Amino acid sequence: MREELLPGLAVSRETFLKLKEYERLLTRWNSKINLVSKSTLRDIWSRHILDSVQVFCSIGEKTGKWADFGSGGGFPGLVLAILSDEFGVSNNLCLIEADVRKSVFLRTVCRELGLVVDIYNNRIEEMSPMLVDVVSARALAPLKTLCFYAESHLNEDGIAVFAKGENWESELLEAQKNWIFEYDVVTSKLHQGSVILVLKGIKSV
């Protein structure tokens, strides 16, 4: 039996149940630590889980070492891990989160769901260059700051995948004052005005 997450994307019942268990754990932990805004819990699938699924879909089944910046409650990082298992994508996932309690939550979910993920309880700017193939981030920082993080940790042919809201165009213009990059814009299927920016060849001006 398959469960459709987005048009054209169906997953096994087992994977769907993993996502539901993740939802349960997040809701329980959110009462103790602020993983996501409480106002979004009622619409957690659309606002967080499926939005993270779109990040996975935006670059196809690219494999390699993948670093998720500021993973927080696990979006998109933990969803990426679950989908990588579903589709047999050999992504070596690294989740970076500065908050100790959120890092404990991430480790707990990985243990409960049997996800093999490296979790770093560090500030991004304090980490040595990771030389990864893909970086991602969601609701973390302005694009100009994300470009700084990405340029520090991507390998030469790496790509960056950033989920952005309605102000993405102004963020893009601001980032281009200090950074040179190629980019694609993937329109969100869930939220009007939101996009996923896929950046390549990030270099400082």
C-alpha positions in Angstrom: 0.0 0.0 0.0 1.3 3.5 -1.0 0.5 6.8 0.6 0.6 10.0 -1.5 2.5 12.8 0.1 2.5 15.2 -2.8 1.1 14.9 -6.4 3.3 12.3 -8.0 5.1 11.3 -4.8 3.9 8.2 -3.0 5.7 6.4 -0.2 5.2 3.0 1.5 2.9 2.6 4.4 6.0 2.0 6.6 7.5 5.4 5.7 4.2 7.1 6.2 3.9 5.6 9.7 7.4 6.8 10.4 6.4 10.4 9.5 3.3 10.0 11.8 5.5 8.8 14.7 7.8 11.7 14.1 4.8 14.0 14.3 3.8 12.4 17.6 7.2 12.8 19.1 7.5 16.4 17.9 4.1 17.3 19.3 5.0 15.8 22.7 8.4 17.4 23.0 7.0 20.8 21.8 5.1 21.2 25.0 8.5 21.3 26.8 10.8 23.0 24.3 10.0 25.3 21.5 10.7 23.2 18.4 8.1 24.8 16.2 5.6 27.6 16.7 2.6 26.3 18.7 0.3 28.1 16.2 1.5 25.8 13.4 1.0 22.5 15.2 -2.6 22.2 14.0 -1.3 22.3 10.4 2.0 20.5 11.0 1.9 18.4 7.8 1.4 21.3 5.4 3.5 23.8 7.3 6.5 21.6 8.2 6.5 18.0 7.0 5.3 18.4 3.4 7.2 21.6 3.1 10.4 19.6 4.0 9.4 16.9 1.5 9.5 19.6 -1.2 13.1 20.3 -0.3 13.9 16.6 -1.0 12.1 16.7 -4.3 13.6 19.9 -5.5 16.9 18.3 -6.4 15.8 14.8 -7.3 17.7 11.9 -5.9 21.1 13.5 -5.6 23.4 11.4 -3.4 26.4 12.3 -1.3 27.2 14.0 2.0 24.3 16.4 3.0 24.5 19.0 5.8 21.3 20.5 7.1 21.9 23.8 8.9 20.0 24.8 12.0 17.9 21.6 12.0 15.9 22.7 15.1 12.8 20.4 15.2 14.2 18.3 12.3 12.9 20.3 9.3 13.9 19.5 6.8 16.7 17.2 8.1 14.8 14.4 9.6 12.3 14.3 6.8 15.2 14.1 4.4 16.5 11.1 6.3 13.2 9.3 6.3 12.8 9.9 2.5 16.4 8.9 1.7 15.6 5.5 3.4 12.4 5.2 1.5 13.9 5.7 -1.9 17.2 4.0 -1.3 19.2 7.3 -1.7 22.7 6.9 -0.1 22.8 10.3 1.5 25.2 10.7 4.4 23.2 13.2 6.4 24.6 15.6 9.0 22.3 17.7 11.1 23.8 20.8 12.7 22.0 22.4 15.7 23.4 24.8 18.3 20.7 24.3 20.9 21.5 21.4 23.3 17.9 20.5 24.0 16.9 20.5 20.3 20.0 18.3 19.6 18.7 15.8 22.2 15.3 15.8 20.5 16.9 15.1 17.1 18.9 12.2 18.6 15.8 10.8 20.3 13.8 10.8 17.0 16.7 9.1 15.2 16.9 6.4 17.8 13.1 5.8 17.9 12.8 5.7 14.1 16.1 3.8 13.4 17.6 6.7 11.3 21.3 6.7 10.7 22.2 10.5 10.9 25.2 12.4 12.3 24.1 15.2 14.7 26.4 18.0 15.6 25.6 20.2 18.6 27.6 23.2 17.2 27.2 26.7 15.8 27.6 26.5 12.0 30.2 29.2 11.9 32.4 27.5 14.4 32.6 24.2 12.5 35.6 23.2 10.3 34.8 23.1 6.6 32.7 19.9 6.0 33.1 19.7 2.2 29.6 18.3 1.6 27.7 17.8 -1.7 24.5 19.4 -0.5 23.5 21.9 2.2 20.0 22.8 3.2 18.2 25.2 5.6 14.7 26.3 6.4 13.6 29.3 8.4 17.1 29.9 9.6 18.7 33.1 8.3 18.6 35.6 5.4 19.9 34.3 2.1 23.1 36.4 2.3 24.0 34.7 5.6 23.1 31.3 4.2 25.4 31.9 1.3 28.3 32.5 3.7 27.5 29.3 5.5 27.2 27.3 2.3 30.4 28.7 0.7 32.3 27.6 3.8 31.0 24.0 3.8 30.2 23.0 0.2 32.7 21.2 -2.0 33.5 22.7 -5.4 30.5 21.1 -7.2 28.1 21.3 -4.3 24.6 22.8 -4.3 22.5 24.6 -1.7 18.8 24.2 -1.2 17.0 26.9 0.8 13.3 27.1 1.5 12.2 30.7 1.4 8.9 32.6 2.0 7.2 35.6 0.3 10.2 37.9 0.7 12.6 35.6 -1.3 13.1 38.1 -4.2 14.3 40.9 -1.9 16.6 38.4 -0.1 17.9 37.3 -3.4 18.7 40.8 -4.5 20.4 41.6 -1.2 22.5 38.4 -1.4 23.7 39.2 -4.9 25.4 42.3 -3.6 28.0 40.1 -1.9 27.7 36.7 -3.6 27.8 35.3 -7.1 25.9 32.1 -7.9 23.6 30.4 -10.4 20.1 29.7 -9.1 16.9 27.9 -9.9 13.5 28.9 -8.4 11.2 26.0 -7.5 7.7 27.2 -6.8 6.1 25.8 -3.6 3.1 23.5 -4.3 1.8 24.3 -0.8 2.2 27.9 0.0 1.5 30.8 -2.4 4.6 33.1 -2.7 7.0 30.6 -1.2 9.8 28.9 -3.1 12.8 26.7 -2.8 16.0 28.3 -4.1 18.6 25.9 -5.5 22.0 27.6 -5.7 25.3 26.5 -7.4 28.8 27.9 -7.7 28.5 30.2 -4.7 31.4 32.6 -4.5 32.0 36.0 -2.8 32.1 39.1 -4.9 
